[in-house]
């Protein structure tokens, strides 16, 4: 082979190599862009998870408070039911005393009117 042929072949191989290197550089740039986008998505996802965890913590605290309020209301309800039973018993006792007093008054009037 002649030197000119070898030089031509070398130029062609160099051109092919340069084109492949440019394609590889472009692929590398695209891959780096994809990595940056994925990193951005990861950061956003991590932030979203953090916010969700904060919301969950707030909801847990609210549930704990609501549960405490419910227990307090249940205890208050038990107290009010006991008070209601006591008042009902007092009312029954007073009604019986009133009925007895009326009977006594009726008897007194009858005996008084006979006199």
Secondary structure as UniProt FT lines:
FT   HELIX           3..114
//
